[in-house]
Amino acid sequence: MRPGLELLGDKLKYLDRLEEILISFLMGAATLLIFVAVIHRYVAGWPIPVVQDLLLAIDLSWAQELCIYMFVWMAKFGAAYGVRTGIHVGVDVLINRLPGATRKAYVLFGLLAGATFTVIVGTLGASFTWDIAQTSSTSPDLEIPKWIVYLCIPLGSYLMCFRFLQVAWHFAKTGELPKHDVAHVEGIETADSDAYVMVDALHPADLRSGERP
């Protein structure tokens, strides 16, 4: 691999890791926060002297709003992650029966259509976020500027557009699409890794093997 491509590959690895860390953090933090809020609300109803007063003095009314925002951000960046790893489900019974060159054209068209759609959503989202930023609009409970909440739309959509283009470029050069094995756990290898592999009829087939990923 040429030095320039090696440098680009290293930078993409950093982007991949940042994407995974962000999604994992948002998912874990939101789950923990909503768990604490539910336990707090439940236990605060117990008529226990001193303890009930202490719990009622703790205001967690903002927890639900924050969890909603965190899950929205997680969904936007998770969609981009899904494109990169091949998680998204597609209906391709007909496409996988087409000849190689025709199948390649259809798959590339689908990927480029996805890139076009997401760049349009990202651009509209950026415009909307900019307009919101010119106002004093804040969220009801957290009272944070609304533009921060809506910033996930352009950021997530543009990242998803980049992932569509990344997959399309790789597919055009190699004929391979990203694969996701739902039974695989990163860091754990088994002696017979194909023992429980199921036939995947939900994604376009690769071109070189002619088999489904």
VOBA-1610 file (N, C-alpha, C; in pm, whole numbers, padded with zeros to 5 digits, always signed):
BEGIN
Met+00085-00119+00000Met+00000+00000+00000Met+00088+00124+00000Arg+00052+00225-00075Arg+00129+00347-00083Arg+00121+00426+00046Pro+00229+00506+00078Pro+00231+00581+00205Pro+00107+00668+00227Gly+00061+00736+00119Gly-00058+00820+00134Gly-00181+00741+00173Leu-00197+00623+00113Leu-00312+00539+00146Leu-00299+00481+00286Glu-00174+00452+00328Glu-00153+00402+00464Glu-00193+00508+00566Leu-00155+00634+00538Leu-00191+00744+00628Leu-00342+00762+00635Leu-00407+00754+00519Leu-00553+00765+00516Leu-00617+00651+00592Gly-00563+00529+00575Gly-00617+00414+00646Gly-00604+00430+00797Asp-00492+00486+00844Asp-00473+00509+00987Asp-00574+00611+01039Lys-00597+00717+00963Lys-00693+00819+01006Lys-00834+00763+01011Leu-00867+00675+00915Leu-01000+00614+00916Leu-01016+00520+01036Lys-00907+00456+01077Lys-00914+00370+01195Lys-00947+00454+01319Tyr-00887+00573+01328Tyr-00918+00662+01439Tyr-01065+00705+01435Leu-01115+00733+01315Leu-01256+00771+01300Leu-01346+00654+01339Asp-01310+00534+01296Asp-01388+00415+01331Asp-01395+00398+01483Arg-01279+00411+01547Arg-01275+00392+01692Arg-01353+00501+01764Leu-01340+00625+01719Leu-01415+00736+01779Leu-01565+00712+01766Glu-01607+00664+01650Glu-01748+00634+01626Glu-01797+00527+01722Glu-01719+00423+01740Glu-01758+00313+01829Glu-01761+00357+01975Ile-01661+00438+02015Ile-01657+00486+02154Ile-01777+00575+02183Leu-01811+00664+02089Leu-01924+00755+02108Leu-02055+00678+02122Ile-02076+00581+02034Ile-02200+00503+02039Ile-02208+00423+02168Ser-02096+00359+02206Ser-02094+00279+02329Ser-02119+00365+02452Phe-02055+00484+02454Phe-02073+00573+02569Phe-02218+00619+02580Leu-02275+00661+02468Leu-02413+00710+02471Leu-02510+00602+02515Met-02490+00481+02463Met-02580+00371+02499Met-02566+00335+02646Gly-02442+00321+02693Gly-02419+00284+02832Gly-02465+00392+02929Ala-02431+00517+02899Ala-02467+00627+02988Ala-02618+00645+02996Ala-02686+00636+02882Ala-02831+00653+02881Ala-02899+00540+02958Thr-02851+00419+02940Thr-02909+00305+03013Thr-02889+00319+03163Leu-02767+00357+03203Leu-02739+00375+03346Leu-02822+00489+03405Leu-02832+00598+03331Leu-02905+00715+03382Leu-03053+00683+03401Ile-03114+00618+03304Ile-03257+00587+03317Ile-03281+00484+03426Phe-03184+00394+03447Phe-03195+00297+03556Phe-03193+00368+03691Val-03098+00460+03708Val-03089+00535+03833Val-03215+00619+03855Ala-03266+00680+03749Ala-03385+00764+03763Ala-03507+00682+03805Val-03520+00563+03747Val-03635+00477+03783Val-03624+00430+03928Ile-03505+00386+03968Ile-03485+00342+04106Ile-03510+00458+04203His-03461+00575+04167His-03482+00694+04252His-03630+00725+04269Arg-03703+00721+04158Arg-03845+00752+04164Arg-03920+00648+04247Tyr-03879+00521+04237Tyr-03947+00414+04309Tyr-03917+00419+04458Val-03789+00432+04492Val-03748+00429+04633Val-03793+00557+04705Ala-03799+00669+04632Ala-03841+00794+04696Ala-03985+00788+04743Gly-04061+00691+04695Gly-04199+00676+04738Gly-04214+00599+04868Trp-04104+00540+04915Trp-04110+00467+05041Trp-04108+00565+05159Pro-04201+00548+05254Pro-04207+00641+05369Pro-04100+00609+05473Ile-03972+00624+05434Ile-03862+00599+05526Ile-03811+00733+05577Pro-03813+00753+05707Pro-03767+00881+05761Pro-03625+00915+05716Val-03599+01039+05693Val-03469+01094+05653Val-03434+01054+05509Val-03437+00924+05479Val-03400+00874+05346Val-03493+00932+05240Gln-03625+00929+05269Gln-03721+00982+05172Gln-03698+01131+05149Asp-03670+01205+05256Asp-03646+01348+05242Asp-03521+01375+05158Leu-03417+01295+05178Leu-03294+01311+05101Leu-03317+01282+04953Leu-03393+01176+04925Leu-03418+01138+04786Leu-03508+01241+04717Leu-03608+01291+04787Leu-03697+01389+04728Leu-03625+01522+04701Ala-03517+01545+04774Ala-03440+01668+04753Ala-03354+01660+04627Ile-03335+01538+04575Ile-03256+01519+04454Ile-03348+01528+04333Asp-03323+01625+04248Asp-03408+01647+04131Asp-03351+01574+04008Leu-03421+01472+03964Leu-03382+01398+03845Leu-03487+01412+03734Ser-03562+01520+03737Ser-03665+01539+03636Ser-03606+01557+03496Trp-03477+01594+03489Trp-03410+01615+03361Trp-03361+01486+03297Ala-03363+01375+03373Ala-03303+01250+03326Ala-03370+01197+03200Gln-03503+01200+03196Gln-03574+01147+03081Gln-03540+01226+02954Glu-03537+01358+02966Glu-03505+01440+02849Glu-03363+01412+02800Leu-03268+01402+02891Leu-03131+01375+02851Leu-03118+01238+02785Cys-03189+01139+02838Cys-03185+01004+02780Cys-03240+01005+02637Ile-03346+01079+02615Ile-03403+01089+02480Ile-03300+01147+02384Tyr-03235+01255+02426Tyr-03135+01318+02340Tyr-03017+01224+02314Met-02975+01152+02416Met-02862+01060+02401Met-02896+00946+02306Phe-03018+00895+02314Phe-03057+00786+02225Phe-03073+00836+02081Val-03118+00960+02064Val-03127+01017+01929Val-02988+01029+01868Trp-02892+01081+01944Trp-02755+01092+01896Trp-02698+00954+01865Met-02726+00860+01954Met-02676+00724+01933Met-02734+00663+01805Ala-02862+00689+01779Ala-02926+00635+01659Ala-02866+00694+01531Lys-02837+00824+01533Lys-02781+00888+01414Lys-02642+00835+01382Phe-02558+00824+01483Phe-02422+00773+01459Phe-02423+00622+01444Gly-02520+00556+01508Gly-02533+00411+01491Gly-02573+00373+01349Ala-02651+00459+01284Ala-02689+00433+01145Ala-02566+00436+01055Ala-02475+00532+01080Ala-02350+00538+01003Ala-02263+00416+01030Tyr-02258+00375+01155Tyr-02184+00254+01192Tyr-02241+00132+01120Gly-02373+00128+01109Gly-02439+00016+01041Gly-02403+00007+00895Val-02387+00122+00829Val-02345+00121+00689Val-02203+00066+00677Arg-02115+00109+00766Arg-01975+00065+00759Arg-01959-00083+00784Thr-02041-00139+00873Thr-02024-00279+00912Thr-02121-00374+00840Gly-02213-00320+00762Gly-02306-00406+00688Gly-02420-00460+00770Ile-02460-00388+00875Ile-02567-00435+00963Ile-02706-00413+00902His-02722-00305+00825His-02853-00271+00774His-02910-00381+00685Val-03039-00405+00702Val-03107-00510+00627Val-03154-00456+00493Gly-03142-00537+00390Gly-03189-00497+00257Gly-03270-00609+00192Val-03360-00573+00105Val-03439-00671+00029Val-03371-00689-00107Asp-03307-00801-00128Asp-03224-00818-00248Asp-03235-00957-00309Val-03352-01019-00296Val-03372-01151-00355Val-03351-01147-00505Leu-03402-01042-00569Leu-03388-01028-00714Leu-03245-00988-00752Ile-03186-00894-00677Ile-03052-00845-00711Ile-02950-00957-00708Asn-02959-01045-00610Asn-02861-01153-00598Asn-02875-01257-00708Arg-02980-01253-00786Arg-02997-01345-00898Arg-02952-01285-01032Leu-02911-01160-01028Leu-02867-01093-01151Leu-02723-01129-01185Pro-02683-01116-01312Pro-02542-01136-01350Pro-02451-01039-01276Gly-02323-01073-01266Gly-02228-00995-01188Gly-02225-00848-01220Ala-02211-00812-01348Ala-02200-00671-01386Ala-02328-00595-01354Thr-02442-00658-01380Thr-02570-00592-01351Thr-02591-00576-01202Arg-02554-00680-01126Arg-02567-00673-00981Arg-02478-00561-00924Lys-02358-00550-00980Lys-02267-00444-00934Lys-02327-00306-00958Ala-02388-00287-01075Ala-02448-00158-01107Ala-02562-00126-01011Tyr-02644-00226-00980Tyr-02756-00203-00890Tyr-02708-00171-00749Val-02608-00245-00702Val-02556-00221-00567Val-02493-00082-00558Leu-02415-00045-00659Leu-02354+00089-00659Leu-02460+00198-00665Phe-02564+00174-00743Phe-02673+00272-00749Phe-02737+00289-00612Gly-02760+00178-00542Gly-02821+00185-00410Gly-02732+00258-00310Leu-02602+00231-00314Leu-02510+00298-00223Leu-02501+00448-00252Leu-02494+00484-00380Leu-02487+00625-00416Leu-02619+00697-00388Ala-02730+00625-00402Ala-02859+00684-00366Ala-02865+00712-00217Gly-02811+00618-00137Gly-02804+00640+00007Gly-02718+00760+00041Ala-02604+00774-00029Ala-02516+00889-00006Ala-02586+01020-00042Thr-02658+01018-00154Thr-02730+01139-00197Thr-02837+01177-00096Phe-02913+01079-00051Phe-03020+01106+00046Phe-02964+01162+00176Thr-02857+01101+00226Thr-02803+01146+00355Thr-02736+01283+00345Val-02675+01314+00231Val-02615+01447+00219Val-02724+01554+00210Ile-02839+01520+00150Ile-02952+01614+00147Ile-03007+01636+00288Val-03026+01524+00362Val-03075+01536+00500Val-02977+01614+00585Gly-02846+01586+00567Gly-02745+01657+00643Gly-02744+01806+00614Thr-02759+01843+00487Thr-02758+01984+00448Thr-02882+02056+00502Leu-02998+01992+00490Leu-03120+02051+00545Leu-03110+02061+00697Gly-03053+01958+00757Gly-03035+01959+00903Gly-02940+02068+00947Ala-02833+02089+00870Ala-02737+02195+00904Ala-02803+02332+00894Ser-02885+02350+00791Ser-02955+02478+00775Ser-03053+02501+00890Phe-03125+02395+00926Phe-03221+02405+01036Phe-03149+02434+01167Thr-03037+02364+01191Thr-02960+02384+01314Thr-02906+02527+01322Trp-02860+02579+01208Trp-02810+02716+01204Trp-02921+02816+01238Asp-03039+02793+01183Asp-03151+02882+01213Asp-03187+02878+01360Ile-03187+02757+01419Ile-03218+02743+01562Ile-03114+02814+01647Ala-02987+02809+01601Ala-02878+02871+01677Ala-02891+03023+01683Gln-02966+03081+01591Gln-02985+03225+01590Gln-03095+03269+01686Thr-03158+03173+01752Thr-03264+03203+01848Thr-03215+03171+01989Ser-03299+03199+02086Ser-03267+03169+02227Ser-03340+03044+02275Ser-03382+02960+02180Ser-03459+02841+02214Ser-03374+02743+02295Thr-03432+02695+02405Thr-03363+02598+02491Thr-03455+02479+02518Ser-03398+02371+02565Ser-03477+02252+02598Ser-03554+02276+02728Pro-03667+02207+02747Pro-03754+02236+02863Pro-03690+02211+02999Asp-03624+02096+03018Asp-03572+02059+03149Asp-03425+02095+03167Leu-03342+02056+03071Leu-03199+02084+03083Leu-03165+02229+03055Glu-03251+02295+02976Glu-03231+02434+02938Glu-03098+02454+02865Ile-03064+02359+02781Ile-02947+02374+02695Ile-02993+02427+02560Pro-02907+02497+02487Pro-02949+02550+02356Pro-02998+02438+02264Lys-03110+02460+02198Lys-03168+02357+02113Lys-03076+02318+01997Trp-02990+02411+01951Trp-02906+02379+01836Trp-02808+02267+01869Ile-02770+02256+01997Ile-02681+02147+02037Ile-02752+02013+02020Val-02880+02010+02054Val-02958+01886+02040Val-02969+01847+01893Tyr-03001+01945+01807Tyr-03023+01917+01665Tyr-02894+01901+01585Leu-02781+01926+01648Leu-02653+01914+01579Leu-02627+01770+01534Cys-02692+01675+01598Cys-02673+01534+01560Cys-02724+01507+01419Ile-02817+01586+01370Ile-02872+01562+01236Ile-02768+01584+01127Pro-02705+01702+01119Pro-02602+01717+01015Pro-02480+01629+01039Leu-02434+01618+01164Leu-02314+01539+01191Leu-02336+01391+01158Gly-02446+01335+01207Gly-02475+01194+01181Gly-02503+01166+01035Ser-02574+01257+00969Ser-02609+01236+00829Ser-02487+01247+00738Tyr-02400+01345+00765Tyr-02279+01358+00684Tyr-02185+01240+00706Leu-02177+01191+00828Leu-02094+01073+00854Leu-02151+00951+00782Met-02283+00938+00782Met-02347+00828+00713Met-02323+00838+00562Cys-02328+00960+00508Cys-02299+00982+00366Cys-02157+00938+00334Phe-02062+00976+00421Phe-01923+00935+00402Phe-01910+00783+00403Arg-01983+00717+00493Arg-01976+00571+00500Arg-02033+00507+00373Phe-02141+00562+00320Phe-02195+00511+00195Phe-02091+00522+00083Leu-02025+00637+00075Leu-01923+00656-00029Leu-01803+00565-00006Gln-01767+00544+00120Gln-01655+00456+00154Gln-01685+00313+00110Val-01805+00266+00141Val-01843+00129+00103Val-01853+00117-00049Ala-01910+00221-00114Ala-01923+00218-00260Ala-01785+00213-00328Trp-01690+00291-00277Trp-01554+00292-00333Trp-01489+00155-00318His-01502+00097-00200His-01443-00035-00175His-01509-00142-00261Phe-01640-00132-00275Phe-01713-00231-00357Phe-01676-00218-00504Ala-01661-00095-00553Ala-01624-00074-00693Ala-01485-00130-00723Lys-01395-00125-00623Lys-01259-00172-00646Lys-01243-00322-00625Thr-01314-00377-00527Thr-01291-00518-00488Thr-01411-00608-00515Gly-01530-00549-00530Gly-01649-00632-00545Gly-01698-00690-00414Glu-01644-00643-00302Glu-01682-00695-00170Glu-01759-00591-00091Leu-01855-00640-00014Leu-01934-00554+00074Leu-01903-00588+00219Pro-01922-00492+00311Pro-01897-00524+00453Pro-01991-00632+00501Lys-01940-00719+00585Lys-02018-00831+00638Lys-02027-00819+00789His-02140-00862+00843His-02158-00860+00987His-02209-00996+01032Asp-02129-01060+01117Asp-02167-01191+01172Asp-02227-01167+01311Val-02357-01189+01324Val-02424-01159+01450Val-02378-01250+01563Ala-02318-01365+01530Ala-02273-01459+01632Ala-02130-01430+01678His-02062-01336+01610His-01922-01311+01643His-01911-01209+01755Val-01823-01237+01852Val-01791-01145+01960Val-01646-01106+01945Glu-01621-00975+01931Glu-01485-00928+01908Glu-01394-00968+02024Gly-01278-01024+01990Gly-01181-01066+02091Gly-01195-01211+02131Ile-01301-01277+02084Ile-01322-01418+02117Ile-01320-01499+01988Glu-01226-01591+01979Glu-01215-01676+01862Glu-01247-01819+01902Thr-01318-01890+01816Thr-01352-02029+01841Thr-01276-02119+01746Ala-01262-02245+01785Ala-01188-02339+01702Ala-01254-02359+01568Asp-01386-02367+01569Asp-01461-02384+01445Asp-01552-02263+01430Ser-01498-02158+01365Ser-01572-02032+01357Ser-01692-02040+01264Asp-01699-02143+01179Asp-01809-02154+01084Asp-01918-02249+01131Ala-01905-02298+01254Ala-01998-02402+01301Ala-02141-02353+01308Tyr-02158-02225+01343Tyr-02293-02173+01363Tyr-02328-02063+01265Val-02253-02052+01156Val-02279-01949+01056Val-02405-01983+00978Met-02496-01889+00967Met-02621-01908+00895Met-02614-01841+00760Val-02689-01891+00666Val-02694-01831+00533Val-02762-01695+00544Asp-02696-01592+00490Asp-02747-01455+00497Asp-02821-01422+00369Ala-02952-01404+00378Ala-03031-01369+00260Ala-03081-01226+00268Leu-03012-01144+00351Leu-03060-01009+00375Leu-02968-00902+00319His-02857-00941+00252His-02763-00845+00198His-02722-00886+00058Pro-02681-00790-00025Pro-02637-00823-00160Pro-02516-00915-00159Ala-02507-01002-00258Ala-02395-01094-00266Ala-02270-01024-00316Asp-02152-01075-00273Asp-02027-01026-00327Asp-02015-01065-00472Leu-01927-00996-00544Leu-01912-01022-00687Leu-01812-01132-00716Arg-01703-01137-00640Arg-01595-01230-00672Arg-01634-01375-00647Ser-01702-01399-00534Ser-01741-01536-00502Ser-01876-01573-00558Gly-01962-01470-00580Gly-02097-01495-00624Gly-02185-01548-00516Glu-02130-01551-00391Glu-02207-01603-00279Glu-02253-01490-00191Arg-02351-01519-00110Arg-02401-01419-00019Arg-02298-01398+00091Pro-02281-01273+00140Pro-02187-01251+00249Pro-02236-01315+00377
//
